[in-house]
Amino acid sequence: MEIPILSELKSKGEEPDVIFWVGCAGSFDERAKKVTKSFIKILNNANVSYAILGNEESCTGDPAKRSGNEFIFQMQAINNIEILNGYKVKKIVTTCPHCFNTLKNEYPELGGSYQVIHHTEFINMLIRENRIKISGGNFKGKKITYHDSCYLGRANKIYEAPRNLIKELDLDLVEMKNSRSKGLCCGAGGAQMFKEPEKGHKDVNILRTEEALDTGSDVIAVACPFCNIMMSDGVKALDENKKTIVLDIAELVSKAEEF
């Protein structure tokens, strides 16, 4: 895919309107890469003036901070802030709520203040401005449930943006028993993604997947790469992956875009 790199645009005297922060998952995880490609397809189709940092982008430091290593977090954050400020970046969009929360809420006290937008909010904006049009496509009329990411929902009170896109897609949204402010964690937040779960009656991702499957939905929609992995693993563990698929909101929109 042709993806503009910020340093290359700057060398030509060009100034993109927004920086797409890809994130570690979106760069390296095979499943999350598909979400990255879907979102880039949306940006390209909407003729958005954007760029990525490429090799200059590093981890936001979220996993280090959540696991208790504030020193490494600040090292990673300050390095990113120096690069972003050096380019005079003002607006950032990201497909990861963990990156979103860290860039938006924790970088300012270290000298990095930016307008940070989650991709579900950004896609809604593109639709409002008539820059893209979407229809139900292959998903029209199908049952769908949406899993609220902790860092998008409870941490930043963004509940409606993903649901508005599901409504635009003309899907039959069925809410889980625990949703919005009462949503149940997928089990990966707080750096739990990078360790084995503690012993207990049932893994959290299995419990959450069971809630999603109880809605009878054909699709479990997510808006976070960690949630995507945990819910996908849950569907496979419960041997339901032939009946129910897990898709990021960007993938749903990308598949349903009208050209």
C-alpha positions in Angstrom: 0.0 0.0 0.0 1.1 3.5 -0.7 1.3 5.2 2.7 2.8 8.7 3.1 5.7 9.0 5.6 5.8 12.3 7.5 9.6 12.9 7.1 9.3 12.4 3.3 6.4 14.8 3.1 8.2 17.4 5.2 11.2 17.2 2.9 9.0 18.2 0.0 7.5 21.0 2.0 4.1 19.3 2.4 2.1 19.4 5.6 -0.5 16.6 6.3 -3.6 17.5 8.3 -3.4 14.5 10.6 -0.9 11.9 11.8 -2.1 8.3 11.8 -0.5 6.7 14.9 -0.3 3.0 13.9 0.7 1.6 17.3 2.7 -1.6 18.1 -0.3 -3.9 17.5 -1.2 -2.3 14.2 2.4 -2.5 13.1 3.4 -6.0 14.2 0.4 -8.2 15.1 -0.9 -10.1 12.0 -4.6 -9.7 13.0 -4.2 -6.0 13.8 -2.4 -5.3 10.5 -5.7 -6.0 8.8 -7.4 -3.3 10.8 -4.5 -0.9 9.9 -5.0 -1.7 6.2 -8.8 -1.2 6.4 -8.4 2.2 8.1 -5.8 3.3 5.6 -8.2 2.3 2.8 -10.8 4.5 4.4 -8.4 7.4 4.7 -7.3 7.1 1.1 -10.9 6.8 -0.2 -11.8 10.0 1.7 -8.8 11.8 0.3 -7.6 12.6 3.9 -4.3 14.5 4.1 -2.4 12.2 6.5 1.0 10.6 7.1 2.5 8.1 9.5 5.8 8.5 11.4 7.1 5.1 10.0 10.4 4.1 11.7 10.3 7.2 13.9 7.2 5.9 15.7 7.9 4.0 18.9 5.7 2.4 21.6 3.7 5.0 23.5 4.9 3.3 26.7 1.4 2.2 27.8 2.4 -1.4 28.6 5.4 -0.3 30.7 3.2 2.2 32.7 0.4 -0.3 33.3 2.8 -2.9 34.5 4.4 -0.4 36.9 7.6 0.8 35.2 7.1 4.5 35.2 10.8 5.1 34.3 10.6 3.2 31.0 7.2 4.8 30.2 8.7 8.3 30.6 11.7 7.4 28.4 9.5 6.1 25.6 7.0 9.0 26.0 9.6 11.8 26.0 11.3 10.3 22.9 7.9 10.3 21.0 7.1 13.8 22.2 10.4 15.2 21.0 9.7 13.7 17.5 6.1 14.9 17.4 6.9 18.4 18.7 9.9 18.5 16.3 7.4 18.1 13.4 4.9 20.4 15.1 2.2 17.8 15.0 -1.2 19.0 16.1 -3.7 16.2 15.3 -3.3 12.5 15.8 -5.7 9.6 14.9 -5.3 6.1 16.1 -7.1 2.7 15.9 -5.9 1.7 19.4 -7.7 2.9 22.6 -4.5 2.3 24.6 -2.4 4.6 22.4 -5.4 7.0 22.3 -5.7 7.2 26.1 -1.9 7.5 26.6 -1.4 10.2 23.9 -4.5 12.1 25.0 -4.3 12.0 28.7 -0.8 11.2 29.8 1.5 12.9 27.3 0.4 16.5 28.1 2.0 16.5 31.5 5.3 15.5 29.8 5.0 18.3 27.2 3.1 16.7 24.4 -0.3 18.3 23.9 -2.2 17.2 20.7 -5.7 16.7 19.5 -6.1 13.0 19.7 -9.0 11.2 17.9 -10.0 7.6 18.0 -10.7 6.1 14.6 -14.4 5.5 15.3 -14.8 9.2 16.0 -12.8 10.1 12.9 -14.8 7.8 10.6 -18.0 9.4 11.9 -16.6 12.8 11.1 -15.8 11.7 7.5 -19.4 10.5 7.1 -20.9 13.7 8.5 -18.7 15.7 6.0 -19.9 13.4 3.1 -16.4 12.3 2.4 -17.3 8.7 2.5 -20.6 6.8 2.1 -21.3 3.4 3.6 -24.0 0.8 3.2 -24.8 -2.5 4.9 -23.2 -4.5 2.2 -22.9 -8.2 3.1 -23.6 -7.4 6.7 -27.0 -5.6 6.2 -29.6 -6.8 8.6 -27.3 -9.2 10.4 -27.2 -9.3 14.2 -24.2 -7.6 15.7 -23.1 -6.9 19.3 -20.4 -4.3 20.2 -17.8 -4.9 22.9 -16.8 -1.7 24.8 -13.1 -1.3 25.2 -12.2 -0.2 28.7 -9.8 2.5 27.6 -12.3 3.9 25.0 -15.4 3.5 27.1 -15.0 3.9 30.9 -11.7 5.8 30.6 -12.7 8.3 27.9 -16.6 8.1 27.8 -16.7 7.2 24.1 -19.7 4.9 23.8 -21.8 6.3 20.9 -19.2 6.7 18.1 -18.8 3.0 17.4 -22.6 2.4 17.8 -23.4 5.2 15.4 -21.3 3.6 12.7 -23.0 0.2 13.3 -26.4 2.0 12.8 -25.1 3.6 9.6 -24.3 0.1 8.4 -28.0 -0.9 8.9 -27.1 -3.7 11.3 -29.3 -5.1 14.0 -27.4 -4.0 17.1 -28.0 -6.3 20.2 -26.4 -5.1 23.4 -24.7 -7.5 25.8 -25.8 -7.9 29.4 -22.9 -5.7 30.4 -22.3 -2.8 28.1 -21.3 0.9 28.0 -20.3 2.0 31.5 -21.0 -1.5 32.8 -19.0 -3.2 30.1 -16.8 -6.1 31.1 -13.1 -6.0 30.3 -11.8 -8.5 27.6 -9.0 -9.4 30.0 -6.1 -7.7 28.2 -6.0 -4.2 29.7 -3.6 -3.0 32.3 -0.7 -4.9 30.6 -2.5 -8.2 31.2 -2.1 -8.8 27.5 1.5 -9.7 28.1 1.2 -12.3 30.9 -0.7 -15.5 31.7 -3.9 -15.0 33.6 -4.1 -15.7 37.3 -5.8 -18.9 38.3 -9.6 -18.6 38.7 -12.9 -20.2 37.9 -12.9 -18.9 34.3 -10.7 -16.6 32.1 -12.2 -13.1 31.7 -12.1 -13.3 27.9 -14.1 -16.5 27.9 -16.7 -15.0 30.2 -17.0 -11.9 28.0 -17.1 -14.0 24.8 -19.9 -16.1 26.3 -21.9 -12.8 27.0 -21.4 -11.8 23.3 -22.5 -15.2 22.0 -25.6 -15.2 24.2 -26.9 -12.3 22.1 -27.1 -14.6 19.1 -25.0 -12.2 17.0 -23.3 -13.1 13.7 -20.6 -10.5 14.3 -18.8 -9.3 17.5 -17.6 -5.7 16.8 -14.6 -4.3 18.5 -12.6 -1.0 18.3 -9.4 -2.1 20.0 -6.6 -4.5 18.8 -6.3 -6.1 22.3 -10.0 -6.7 22.5 -9.9 -8.1 19.0 -7.3 -10.7 20.0 -9.0 -11.7 23.2 -12.5 -12.0 21.8 -11.2 -13.9 18.7 -9.4 -16.3 21.1 -12.6 -16.7 23.1 -14.7 -17.5 20.0 -12.1 -20.1 18.9 -11.8 -21.6 22.4 -15.6 -22.0 22.5 -15.6 -23.6 19.0 -17.9 -20.9 17.7 -15.5 -19.4 15.1 -17.5 -20.9 12.1 -20.7 -19.2 13.3 -19.5 -15.9 14.7 -16.7 -13.5 13.5 -14.9 -10.8 15.3 -14.3 -7.6 13.3 -13.0 -4.1 14.1 -15.4 -1.2 13.3 -12.8 -0.1 10.6 -13.1 -3.5 8.9 -16.9 -3.3 8.8 -16.8 0.2 7.4 -14.1 -0.7 4.8 -16.1 -3.7 3.6 -19.2 -1.6 3.3 -17.8 1.5 1.7 -19.4 2.8 -1.5 -17.1 4.0 -4.3 
